[in-house]
Amino acid sequence: MAKPEIESGEVLTFSQLHNEVLDKLLDADISDAEISARRIVEEATGIEPHLFNVEQEQLVTKGAVIRADAMTVRRARGEPLQYVLGHWSFRYLDLAVDSRALIPRPETEVVAGLVVDLLHSASRNNGRKLIVSDMGTGSGAIALSIAHEVPNAEIHASDVSREALALARSNLAGLGRSATRVQLHEGDWFDALPDDLFGTLDALVSNPPYVSPHYELPSEVANWEPSNALIAGNAGFANLEHIARESRQWLCPGGWLVLECGSDQAVRLHNLLVARGYREISIKNDLAGNDRAVMARRPLDDVEPRHLSAASAALRRGNLVVAPTDTLPGLLARYVDAEAVKASYNAKQRPHSEPMPVLVSGVHQADELVELDANSRHLIERHWPGALTIVARRRGGVDPVHGGATLGVRCPEPGWLRLLIDDVGPVTGSSANLHGVETLNNAQDAATQLSANVDYVIPGRSPGGTASTVVDVTGDTPRVLRSGPIGEIELDLGS
């Protein structure tokens, strides 16, 4: 870039202007005074950053001094540098930023990169147009980065704030041809999305408000950035939970959910996504090594929603359902309904004194049923969902049907089954067969051989295989009661 045009009244060199700005910021106790001073001088004078040290003795214009003074006053009051400058870089873009939306941060650059990588992988596999939603888009940083970096992506960016969308729209105007593939929608989370996107999204990404109302934010954040883009109820988890619960049905089979979160929320969010029937769930770190995002995939092998809806209704009525589970078709009854559980025993002609395993959607439901110690939580973390049954002490006394003080709980592998259980509560999940008779692999055939009517059958065949490994955690050390797909070495019971 050429040297700044010289105006009348020039009185300072670059070096002198920089020192004046720096002294004022140091007097105001600005923590990044050196960085802020340099960026303000660069912005005010228009000098390219790589020439800053070369042209220290170059005279600056009176107008540049006036601009630098105005920005210095704002920065000295504590206004964030990004707002003072009016723009900030995000990945490969330079975005307009102001107090209408959060400042784009490096943590969110990592989140955007995760989505871009997923979409590039999907593009290599199918080459079709990819449909993406960026919910709570703010300045548009994530949405516009995806549009810029993924040529075959159609992005639907939404925000409840009309002011934030106006900022995103101004950034969109500077995106060039890629802007034609971005649509902006005003509204609250999923209410903002067009109905025809339901079940079609290849990726849904969000950096929602996730800060607890009780968390003390730095004054530079609390006093300047929009609180409605930062603070959320339920200790900061309310929006994360809403998106995690509702997003699955908006994704296409195989579609990805990517959520930015607080470092202390990642495990909780991971467990919720297990319960909601996602697969390939993983926690990702930011550049500082902190847990910063959770990504998960809707399974490709979901059953049709109408079957889940009908099965849910039957279970809530206290009736029995047969469904193809991990290995064999299972006979399901809501565990909180003792009469329904008894009916399942009778349908199998099984003695009431013999415990049935209970299927849970994840660790949260298990926690409500049984006492989990450090050993059992370690096993659950490593092997759920999957072929591991944990036998633990039952909360609330003995079981009302079999009379035992312990329960065997398992989190099944099929995502749709976890989703069903998360909606209706834990279910008994023994094989759908007469007691002592081999179970048939086809769910309808298995239901037919039972000695009582089944209200609903989710169609399909189970893959067969070995029943789950059963581990008793009621003693001082875990003990294998039944060998299964998970071997002793994988269990690592000595740790």
Kinemage of the C-alpha trace (Angstrom):
@kinemage 1
@onewidth
@group {chain A} dominant
@subgroup {mainchain}
@vectorlist {calphas} color= white
{ca met a 1} P 0.000 0.000 0.000
{ca ala a 2} L 1.296 3.536 -0.774
{ca lys a 3} L 2.329 5.852 2.040
{ca pro a 4} L -0.536 7.889 3.531
{ca glu a 5} L -1.318 11.107 1.712
{ca ile a 6} L 0.226 14.100 3.429
{ca glu a 7} L -2.204 16.766 4.633
{ca ser a 8} L -1.497 20.190 6.067
{ca gly a 9} L -0.849 20.321 9.808
{ca glu a 10} L 1.134 17.076 10.045
{ca val a 11} L 2.875 17.016 13.378
{ca leu a 12} L 3.700 13.429 14.293
{ca thr a 13} L 5.649 10.496 12.928
{ca phe a 14} L 4.307 6.972 13.051
{ca ser a 15} L 6.597 6.294 15.999
{ca gln a 16} L 5.424 9.344 17.919
{ca leu a 17} L 1.738 8.592 17.266
{ca his a 18} L 2.189 5.011 18.372
{ca asn a 19} L 3.917 6.079 21.575
{ca glu a 20} L 1.196 8.600 22.400
{ca val a 21} L -1.537 6.013 21.886
{ca leu a 22} L 0.388 3.425 23.885
{ca asp a 23} L 0.940 5.800 26.822
{ca lys a 24} L -2.766 6.620 27.008
{ca leu a 25} L -3.726 2.932 26.975
{ca leu a 26} L -1.134 2.055 29.610
{ca asp a 27} L -2.456 4.885 31.806
{ca ala a 28} L -5.925 3.355 31.406
{ca asp a 29} L -4.607 -0.103 32.466
{ca ile a 30} L -5.570 -1.753 29.190
{ca ser a 31} L -4.144 -5.276 29.397
{ca asp a 32} L -3.168 -5.559 25.730
{ca ala a 33} L -2.039 -1.956 25.389
{ca glu a 34} L 0.848 -2.717 23.019
{ca ile a 35} L -1.296 -4.755 20.608
{ca ser a 36} L -4.157 -2.271 20.769
{ca ala a 37} L -1.881 0.706 20.169
{ca arg a 38} L -0.337 -0.842 17.094
{ca arg a 39} L -3.679 -1.929 15.633
{ca ile a 40} L -5.217 1.507 16.242
{ca val a 41} L -2.327 3.260 14.494
{ca glu a 42} L -2.481 0.850 11.565
{ca glu a 43} L -6.229 1.365 11.246
{ca ala a 44} L -6.062 5.145 11.581
{ca thr a 45} L -3.242 5.639 9.083
{ca gly a 46} L -3.988 2.850 6.634
{ca ile a 47} L -0.405 1.571 6.769
{ca glu a 48} L 0.118 -2.098 5.912
{ca pro a 49} L 1.192 -4.109 8.983
{ca his a 50} L 4.415 -5.282 7.336
{ca leu a 51} L 5.499 -1.626 6.848
{ca phe a 52} L 4.817 -0.560 10.418
{ca asn a 53} L 8.408 -1.010 11.662
{ca val a 54} L 9.935 0.175 8.396
{ca glu a 55} L 8.280 3.592 8.282
{ca gln a 56} L 8.524 4.694 11.898
{ca glu a 57} L 9.747 8.159 10.911
{ca gln a 58} L 7.126 8.722 8.212
{ca leu a 59} L 4.877 11.696 8.999
{ca val a 60} L 1.203 10.967 9.482
{ca thr a 61} L -1.692 13.174 8.460
{ca lys a 62} L -3.777 15.312 10.753
{ca gly a 63} L -6.819 13.240 9.865
{ca ala a 64} L -5.021 10.064 10.895
{ca val a 65} L -4.146 11.605 14.256
{ca ile a 66} L -7.779 12.589 14.806
{ca arg a 67} L -8.960 9.071 13.937
{ca ala a 68} L -6.342 7.500 16.218
{ca asp a 69} L -7.311 9.801 19.089
{ca ala a 70} L -10.996 8.881 18.750
{ca met a 71} L -10.251 5.157 18.739
{ca thr a 72} L -7.847 5.505 21.655
{ca val a 73} L -10.521 7.176 23.785
{ca arg a 74} L -12.913 4.315 23.069
{ca arg a 75} L -10.304 1.660 23.820
{ca ala a 76} L -9.220 3.412 27.008
{ca arg a 77} L -12.836 3.213 28.233
{ca gly a 78} L -12.618 -0.548 27.936
{ca glu a 79} L -14.460 -1.020 24.639
{ca pro a 80} L -13.123 -4.166 22.928
{ca leu a 81} L -10.448 -3.566 20.317
{ca gln a 82} L -12.501 -5.413 17.697
{ca tyr a 83} L -15.433 -3.003 18.124
{ca val a 84} L -13.078 -0.019 18.113
{ca leu a 85} L -11.559 -1.104 14.803
{ca gly a 86} L -14.959 -2.067 13.372
{ca his a 87} L -13.753 -5.257 11.746
{ca trp a 88} L -11.906 -8.466 12.629
{ca ser a 89} L -10.492 -11.453 10.817
{ca phe a 90} L -12.152 -14.863 11.037
{ca arg a 91} L -10.483 -17.725 9.188
{ca tyr a 92} L -10.129 -16.362 5.616
{ca leu a 93} L -12.576 -13.467 5.983
{ca asp a 94} L -12.418 -9.918 7.309
{ca leu a 95} L -15.770 -9.266 8.986
{ca ala a 96} L -17.495 -6.112 10.143
{ca val a 97} L -18.042 -6.359 13.895
{ca asp a 98} L -19.864 -4.153 16.369
{ca ser a 99} L -21.926 -4.416 19.523
{ca arg a 100} L -24.899 -5.950 17.670
{ca ala a 101} L -23.204 -9.366 17.832
{ca leu a 102} L -20.477 -11.252 19.649
{ca ile a 103} L -16.880 -10.742 18.610
{ca pro a 104} L -15.740 -13.709 16.455
{ca arg a 105} L -13.217 -15.684 18.496
{ca pro a 106} L -10.488 -18.248 17.762
{ca glu a 107} L -12.532 -20.913 19.570
{ca thr a 108} L -15.331 -20.445 17.075
{ca glu a 109} L -12.855 -20.577 14.190
{ca val a 110} L -12.069 -24.115 15.346
{ca val a 111} L -15.781 -24.969 15.352
{ca ala a 112} L -16.224 -23.577 11.846
{ca gly a 113} L -13.219 -25.611 10.727
{ca leu a 114} L -14.787 -28.818 12.060
{ca val a 115} L -17.887 -28.217 9.935
{ca val a 116} L -15.881 -27.296 6.851
{ca asp a 117} L -13.862 -30.508 7.155
{ca leu a 118} L -17.024 -32.606 7.545
{ca leu a 119} L -18.588 -30.996 4.486
{ca his a 120} L -15.462 -31.462 2.388
{ca ser a 121} L -15.524 -35.152 3.309
{ca ala a 122} L -19.212 -35.397 2.388
{ca ser a 123} L -18.530 -33.614 -0.916
{ca arg a 124} L -15.909 -36.188 -1.854
{ca asn a 125} L -18.361 -38.992 -1.131
{ca asn a 126} L -21.413 -37.764 -3.028
{ca gly a 127} L -20.720 -34.471 -4.837
{ca arg a 128} L -24.291 -33.184 -4.421
{ca lys a 129} L -25.406 -29.873 -2.950
{ca leu a 130} L -25.013 -29.881 0.836
{ca ile a 131} L -27.560 -28.151 3.073
{ca val a 132} L -26.300 -26.499 6.249
{ca ser a 133} L -27.846 -24.474 9.059
{ca asp a 134} L -25.911 -22.056 11.268
{ca met a 135} L -28.258 -21.210 14.137
{ca gly a 136} L -27.586 -18.088 16.180
{ca thr a 137} L -25.340 -16.774 13.425
{ca gly a 138} L -24.543 -13.365 14.990
{ca ser a 139} L -22.131 -11.579 12.658
{ca gly a 140} L -22.428 -14.496 10.232
{ca ala a 141} L -18.869 -15.686 10.869
{ca ile a 142} L -19.531 -19.433 10.699
{ca ala a 143} L -22.106 -19.295 7.912
{ca leu a 144} L -20.028 -17.052 5.675
{ca ser a 145} L -16.875 -19.091 6.252
{ca ile a 146} L -18.699 -22.239 5.166
{ca ala a 147} L -20.039 -20.478 2.062
{ca his a 148} L -16.552 -19.181 1.237
{ca glu a 149} L -14.773 -22.518 1.767
{ca val a 150} L -17.348 -25.110 0.626
{ca pro a 151} L -18.507 -24.274 -2.924
{ca asn a 152} L -21.384 -26.772 -3.005
{ca ala a 153} L -22.918 -25.789 0.346
{ca glu a 154} L -26.262 -24.005 0.703
{ca ile a 155} L -26.336 -22.263 4.084
{ca his a 156} L -29.348 -21.168 6.114
{ca ala a 157} L -28.219 -18.779 8.858
{ca ser a 158} L -30.654 -17.719 11.550
{ca asp a 159} L -30.762 -15.441 14.579
{ca val a 160} L -33.453 -14.171 16.911
{ca ser a 161} L -31.813 -10.731 16.915
{ca arg a 162} L -32.833 -8.481 14.040
{ca glu a 163} L -29.827 -6.261 14.801
{ca ala a 164} L -27.413 -9.191 14.557
{ca leu a 165} L -28.962 -10.246 11.253
{ca ala a 166} L -28.479 -6.722 9.904
{ca leu a 167} L -24.767 -7.026 10.728
{ca ala a 168} L -24.632 -10.474 9.119
{ca arg a 169} L -26.342 -9.034 6.038
{ca ser a 170} L -23.693 -6.325 5.723
{ca asn a 171} L -20.981 -8.966 5.920
{ca leu a 172} L -22.837 -11.072 3.388
{ca ala a 173} L -22.775 -8.157 0.964
{ca gly a 174} L -18.995 -8.285 0.904
{ca leu a 175} L -18.749 -12.015 0.285
{ca gly a 176} L -19.038 -11.896 -3.492
{ca arg a 177} L -20.591 -14.708 -5.531
{ca ser a 178} L -20.611 -17.072 -2.552
{ca ala a 179} L -23.269 -14.860 -0.956
{ca thr a 180} L -25.874 -16.273 -3.347
{ca arg a 181} L -25.724 -19.544 -1.441
{ca val a 182} L -26.531 -18.004 1.960
{ca gln a 183} L -30.045 -17.253 3.209
{ca leu a 184} L -30.723 -15.360 6.437
{ca his a 185} L -33.742 -16.157 8.624
{ca glu a 186} L -35.070 -14.300 11.653
{ca gly a 187} L -36.508 -16.326 14.519
{ca asp a 188} L -35.915 -18.354 17.647
{ca trp a 189} L -33.845 -21.453 16.908
{ca phe a 190} L -35.821 -24.013 14.871
{ca asp a 191} L -38.817 -21.696 14.488
{ca ala a 192} L -36.671 -19.653 12.113
{ca leu a 193} L -35.977 -22.488 9.681
{ca pro a 194} L -38.193 -23.112 6.643
{ca asp a 195} L -40.334 -26.237 7.020
{ca asp a 196} L -38.920 -27.767 3.844
{ca leu a 197} L -35.527 -28.101 5.540
{ca phe a 198} L -36.946 -30.619 8.022
{ca gly a 199} L -34.978 -33.855 7.750
{ca thr a 200} L -32.652 -32.534 5.021
{ca leu a 201} L -29.713 -30.879 6.801
{ca asp a 202} L -26.282 -32.348 6.137
{ca ala a 203} L -24.899 -30.290 9.011
{ca leu a 204} L -26.286 -28.111 11.759
{ca val a 205} L -23.821 -25.907 13.619
{ca ser a 206} L -24.338 -23.441 16.426
{ca asn a 207} L -22.399 -21.296 18.861
{ca pro a 208} L -25.358 -20.590 21.141
{ca pro a 209} L -25.363 -18.597 24.383
{ca tyr a 210} L -23.835 -20.989 26.939
{ca val a 211} L -22.535 -18.854 29.812
{ca ser a 212} L -24.160 -19.311 33.228
{ca pro a 213} L -25.904 -16.227 34.654
{ca his a 214} L -23.756 -16.721 37.759
{ca tyr a 215} L -20.436 -16.712 35.906
{ca glu a 216} L -18.431 -13.515 36.341
{ca leu a 217} L -17.420 -12.408 32.866
{ca pro a 218} L -14.498 -10.037 32.243
{ca ser a 219} L -15.750 -6.451 32.234
{ca glu a 220} L -14.694 -6.010 28.613
{ca val a 221} L -17.152 -8.767 27.692
{ca ala a 222} L -19.914 -8.109 30.216
{ca asn a 223} L -20.078 -4.354 29.587
{ca trp a 224} L -19.869 -4.338 25.799
{ca glu a 225} L -20.969 -7.564 24.131
{ca pro a 226} L -24.713 -8.423 23.853
{ca ser a 227} L -25.734 -10.433 26.913
{ca asn a 228} L -28.513 -12.253 25.045
{ca ala a 229} L -25.805 -13.835 22.866
{ca leu a 230} L -23.829 -14.945 25.925
{ca ile a 231} L -26.067 -15.892 28.859
{ca ala a 232} L -28.359 -18.919 29.051
{ca gly a 233} L -30.483 -20.471 31.771
{ca asn a 234} L -29.968 -23.836 33.452
{ca ala a 235} L -26.384 -22.851 34.362
{ca gly a 236} L -25.751 -21.969 30.724
{ca phe a 237} L -26.998 -25.297 29.361
{ca ala a 238} L -30.568 -24.403 28.318
{ca asn a 239} L -29.870 -23.600 24.651
{ca leu a 240} L -27.408 -26.460 24.217
{ca glu a 241} L -30.012 -28.878 25.563
{ca his a 242} L -32.784 -27.476 23.352
{ca ile a 243} L -30.681 -27.753 20.208
{ca ala a 244} L -29.388 -31.228 21.113
{ca arg a 245} L -32.912 -32.514 21.719
{ca glu a 246} L -34.581 -30.992 18.670
{ca ser a 247} L -31.879 -31.038 15.995
{ca arg a 248} L -31.875 -34.776 15.296
{ca gln a 249} L -35.126 -34.693 13.340
{ca trp a 250} L -33.890 -31.771 11.219
{ca leu a 251} L -30.781 -33.657 10.100
{ca cys a 252} L -30.799 -36.113 7.248
{ca pro a 253} L -29.621 -39.657 8.084
{ca gly a 254} L -25.856 -39.327 8.374
{ca gly a 255} L -26.078 -35.564 9.009
{ca trp a 256} L -23.789 -33.916 11.565
{ca leu a 257} L -24.473 -31.735 14.592
{ca val a 258} L -21.614 -29.490 15.802
{ca leu a 259} L -22.089 -27.392 18.939
{ca glu a 260} L -19.708 -24.992 20.625
{ca cys a 261} L -19.918 -25.193 24.424
{ca gly a 262} L -18.137 -24.328 27.651
{ca ser a 263} L -15.263 -26.540 28.729
{ca asp a 264} L -17.271 -27.662 31.771
{ca gln a 265} L -20.318 -28.558 29.628
{ca ala a 266} L -18.775 -30.910 27.074
{ca val a 267} L -19.206 -34.177 28.997
{ca arg a 268} L -22.804 -33.328 29.908
{ca leu a 269} L -23.539 -32.487 26.280
{ca his a 270} L -21.824 -35.684 25.116
{ca asn a 271} L -24.022 -37.747 27.450
{ca leu a 272} L -27.167 -35.976 26.261
{ca leu a 273} L -26.313 -36.736 22.630
{ca val a 274} L -25.842 -40.395 23.538
{ca ala a 275} L -29.327 -40.364 25.050
{ca arg a 276} L -30.754 -38.701 21.946
{ca gly a 277} L -29.547 -41.534 19.775
{ca tyr a 278} L -26.556 -40.001 18.007
{ca arg a 279} L -23.472 -41.905 16.898
{ca glu a 280} L -19.801 -40.999 16.380
{ca ile a 281} L -20.001 -38.543 19.271
{ca ser a 282} L -16.741 -36.799 20.119
{ca ile a 283} L -15.466 -33.875 22.167
{ca lys a 284} L -13.091 -31.486 20.386
{ca asn a 285} L -10.546 -29.115 21.906
{ca asp a 286} L -9.864 -25.475 21.097
{ca leu a 287} L -6.402 -24.072 20.404
{ca ala a 288} L -5.737 -23.766 24.147
{ca gly a 289} L -6.494 -27.464 24.689
{ca asn a 290} L -9.850 -26.893 26.416
{ca asp a 291} L -12.980 -28.897 25.604
{ca arg a 292} L -14.814 -26.535 23.260
{ca ala a 293} L -17.142 -28.401 20.918
{ca val a 294} L -19.092 -31.633 20.660
{ca met a 295} L -19.908 -33.210 17.322
{ca ala a 296} L -22.265 -36.103 16.653
{ca arg a 297} L -23.920 -37.829 13.732
{ca arg a 298} L -27.473 -38.958 13.123
{ca pro a 299} L -27.350 -42.694 12.385
{ca leu a 300} L -27.888 -43.895 8.851
{ca asp a 301} L -30.040 -46.829 10.017
{ca asp a 302} L -32.845 -45.006 11.846
{ca val a 303} L -36.266 -46.606 11.815
{ca glu a 304} L -39.114 -44.597 10.360
{ca pro a 305} L -40.486 -41.877 12.676
{ca arg a 306} L -43.990 -43.363 12.465
{ca his a 307} L -42.743 -46.564 14.100
{ca leu a 308} L -41.102 -44.652 16.936
{ca ser a 309} L -44.249 -42.589 17.446
{ca ala a 310} L -46.497 -45.666 17.537
{ca ala a 311} L -44.149 -47.571 19.860
{ca ser a 312} L -43.902 -44.580 22.195
{ca ala a 313} L -47.697 -44.284 22.376
{ca ala a 314} L -48.079 -48.013 23.089
{ca leu a 315} L -45.510 -47.965 25.885
{ca arg a 316} L -47.091 -44.901 27.486
{ca arg a 317} L -50.443 -46.715 27.487
{ca gly a 318} L -48.850 -49.498 29.519
{ca asn a 319} L -48.682 -51.962 26.630
{ca leu a 320} L -45.889 -54.126 25.269
{ca val a 321} L -43.684 -53.496 22.243
{ca val a 322} L -41.329 -55.810 20.369
{ca ala a 323} L -38.379 -54.218 18.578
{ca pro a 324} L -35.200 -55.449 16.852
{ca thr a 325} L -32.425 -54.573 19.317
{ca asp a 326} L -28.640 -55.045 19.211
{ca thr a 327} L -28.627 -58.836 18.899
{ca leu a 328} L -32.171 -60.233 19.181
{ca pro a 329} L -35.682 -58.768 19.147
{ca gly a 330} L -36.501 -57.395 22.594
{ca leu a 331} L -39.742 -57.242 24.544
{ca leu a 332} L -40.146 -53.717 25.895
{ca ala a 333} L -42.266 -52.452 28.787
{ca arg a 334} L -41.931 -49.146 30.659
{ca tyr a 335} L -40.026 -49.899 33.836
{ca val a 336} L -41.992 -47.345 35.920
{ca asp a 337} L -45.196 -49.256 35.111
{ca ala a 338} L -45.104 -52.337 37.348
{ca glu a 339} L -48.234 -53.799 35.741
{ca ala a 340} L -46.712 -53.521 32.287
{ca val a 341} L -43.541 -55.192 33.549
{ca lys a 342} L -45.603 -58.024 35.024
{ca ala a 343} L -47.379 -58.378 31.682
{ca ser a 344} L -44.009 -58.781 29.968
{ca tyr a 345} L -43.075 -61.562 32.425
{ca asn a 346} L -46.367 -63.267 31.707
{ca ala a 347} L -45.912 -62.912 27.942
{ca lys a 348} L -42.580 -64.706 28.249
{ca gln a 349} L -43.892 -67.170 30.863
{ca arg a 350} L -40.909 -66.133 32.962
{ca pro a 351} L -40.891 -66.422 36.772
{ca his a 352} L -41.357 -63.030 38.395
{ca ser a 353} L -38.442 -63.720 40.726
{ca glu a 354} L -35.916 -63.593 37.876
{ca pro a 355} L -34.663 -60.046 37.195
{ca met a 356} L -34.984 -58.540 33.739
{ca pro a 357} L -32.386 -56.146 32.356
{ca val a 358} L -33.441 -52.526 32.069
{ca leu a 359} L -32.505 -50.497 28.991
{ca val a 360} L -31.593 -46.845 29.557
{ca ser a 361} L -30.845 -44.032 27.094
{ca gly a 362} L -27.631 -43.127 28.870
{ca val a 363} L -25.891 -42.431 32.143
{ca his a 364} L -28.517 -39.890 33.300
{ca gln a 365} L -31.334 -42.454 33.323
{ca ala a 366} L -29.035 -45.060 34.852
{ca asp a 367} L -28.171 -42.617 37.645
{ca glu a 368} L -31.850 -42.290 38.505
{ca leu a 369} L -32.266 -46.056 38.835
{ca val a 370} L -29.079 -47.371 40.423
{ca glu a 371} L -26.095 -46.254 42.503
{ca leu a 372} L -23.079 -45.725 40.277
{ca asp a 373} L -19.619 -45.539 41.827
{ca ala a 374} L -16.333 -44.519 40.201
{ca asn a 375} L -15.732 -48.047 38.863
{ca ser a 376} L -19.103 -48.276 37.144
{ca arg a 377} L -18.814 -44.772 35.707
{ca his a 378} L -15.411 -45.689 34.294
{ca leu a 379} L -16.928 -48.753 32.589
{ca ile a 380} L -19.902 -46.776 31.302
{ca glu a 381} L -17.678 -44.068 29.862
{ca arg a 382} L -15.665 -46.639 27.928
{ca his a 383} L -18.352 -49.067 26.763
{ca trp a 384} L -21.750 -47.311 26.498
{ca pro a 385} L -23.646 -47.453 24.282
{ca gly a 386} L -22.873 -51.080 23.666
{ca ala a 387} L -22.817 -54.627 24.901
{ca leu a 388} L -22.228 -53.990 28.612
{ca thr a 389} L -24.771 -54.555 31.369
{ca ile a 390} L -23.966 -53.029 34.751
{ca val a 391} L -25.495 -54.701 37.820
{ca ala a 392} L -25.729 -52.124 40.616
{ca arg a 393} L -27.726 -51.428 43.769
{ca arg a 394} L -31.218 -50.204 43.037
{ca arg a 395} L -32.229 -46.779 44.310
{ca gly a 396} L -35.410 -46.649 46.377
{ca gly a 397} L -35.324 -50.181 47.765
{ca val a 398} L -36.214 -53.494 46.174
{ca asp a 399} L -37.707 -53.929 42.730
{ca pro a 400} L -41.555 -54.055 42.941
{ca val a 401} L -41.783 -57.075 40.615
{ca his a 402} L -38.781 -59.364 41.142
{ca gly a 403} L -38.076 -58.189 44.685
{ca gly a 404} L -34.318 -57.871 44.245
{ca ala a 405} L -32.125 -55.084 45.586
{ca thr a 406} L -30.090 -54.805 42.381
{ca leu a 407} L -30.788 -53.973 38.737
{ca gly a 408} L -28.946 -54.704 35.530
{ca val a 409} L -28.871 -51.613 33.302
{ca arg a 410} L -27.652 -51.332 29.729
{ca cys a 411} L -27.473 -48.573 27.124
{ca pro a 412} L -28.267 -50.178 23.740
{ca glu a 413} L -26.324 -49.503 20.555
{ca pro a 414} L -29.158 -48.616 18.102
{ca gly a 415} L -29.606 -44.853 18.145
{ca trp a 416} L -33.329 -44.944 17.419
{ca leu a 417} L -33.849 -47.237 20.433
{ca arg a 418} L -31.979 -44.844 22.744
{ca leu a 419} L -34.106 -42.013 21.379
{ca leu a 420} L -37.290 -43.969 22.118
{ca ile a 421} L -36.113 -44.766 25.645
{ca asp a 422} L -35.127 -41.142 26.268
{ca asp a 423} L -38.667 -40.107 25.364
{ca val a 424} L -40.612 -42.732 27.338
{ca gly a 425} L -38.188 -43.584 30.149
{ca pro a 426} L -36.266 -46.799 30.921
{ca val a 427} L -37.765 -50.034 29.596
{ca thr a 428} L -37.326 -53.685 30.455
{ca gly a 429} L -35.473 -55.241 27.563
{ca ser a 430} L -35.285 -58.991 27.706
{ca ser a 431} L -35.427 -61.110 24.562
{ca ala a 432} L -38.858 -61.492 22.957
{ca asn a 433} L -39.259 -65.218 23.470
{ca leu a 434} L -41.006 -67.734 25.630
{ca his a 435} L -38.846 -68.515 28.652
{ca gly a 436} L -36.196 -71.009 27.620
{ca val a 437} L -37.149 -70.953 23.922
{ca glu a 438} L -34.790 -69.681 21.231
{ca thr a 439} L -35.604 -66.162 20.065
{ca leu a 440} L -36.398 -65.626 16.389
{ca asn a 441} L -34.442 -62.849 14.645
{ca asn a 442} L -37.410 -61.273 12.890
{ca ala a 443} L -39.286 -58.961 15.265
{ca gln a 444} L -42.739 -59.884 13.923
{ca asp a 445} L -42.006 -63.626 14.179
{ca ala a 446} L -40.690 -63.176 17.718
{ca ala a 447} L -43.820 -61.274 18.753
{ca thr a 448} L -46.061 -63.994 17.329
{ca gln a 449} L -44.575 -66.729 19.499
{ca leu a 450} L -45.184 -64.883 22.796
{ca ser a 451} L -48.085 -66.000 24.971
{ca ala a 452} L -49.720 -62.555 25.143
{ca asn a 453} L -50.659 -59.919 22.618
{ca val a 454} L -48.081 -57.278 21.771
{ca asp a 455} L -49.511 -53.827 21.089
{ca tyr a 456} L -46.899 -52.760 18.547
{ca val a 457} L -44.006 -54.307 16.636
{ca ile a 458} L -41.216 -52.210 15.162
{ca pro a 459} L -40.391 -54.219 12.042
{ca gly a 460} L -36.948 -55.496 11.186
{ca arg a 461} L -34.415 -58.222 11.804
{ca ser a 462} L -31.851 -58.256 14.578
{ca pro a 463} L -28.273 -59.066 13.596
{ca gly a 464} L -27.843 -61.840 16.149
{ca gly a 465} L -24.654 -62.289 18.121
{ca thr a 466} L -23.543 -62.732 21.695
{ca ala a 467} L -25.512 -61.338 24.616
{ca ser a 468} L -23.938 -58.449 26.544
{ca thr a 469} L -21.123 -58.785 29.046
{ca val a 470} L -22.545 -58.472 32.575
{ca val a 471} L -20.466 -56.835 35.324
{ca asp a 472} L -21.492 -56.640 38.990
{ca val a 473} L -20.339 -53.383 40.608
{ca thr a 474} L -22.028 -53.866 43.989
{ca gly a 475} L -18.829 -55.034 45.686
{ca asp a 476} L -15.503 -53.374 46.353
{ca thr a 477} L -14.251 -54.362 42.898
{ca pro a 478} L -16.224 -55.056 39.694
{ca arg a 479} L -16.886 -58.725 38.948
{ca val a 480} L -17.833 -60.338 35.630
{ca leu a 481} L -21.055 -62.342 35.976
{ca arg a 482} L -21.390 -63.263 32.313
{ca ser a 483} L -18.764 -63.194 29.613
{ca gly a 484} L -19.733 -61.554 26.352
{ca pro a 485} L -18.491 -59.379 23.507
{ca ile a 486} L -16.409 -57.218 25.854
{ca gly a 487} L -13.450 -59.193 27.131
{ca glu a 488} L -11.597 -58.957 30.445
{ca ile a 489} L -8.712 -56.972 28.926
{ca glu a 490} L -11.095 -54.452 27.339
{ca leu a 491} L -12.949 -54.063 30.657
{ca asp a 492} L -9.671 -53.194 32.400
{ca leu a 493} L -11.191 -54.016 35.768
{ca gly a 494} L -7.882 -53.599 37.512
{ca ser a 495} L -7.777 -49.831 36.935
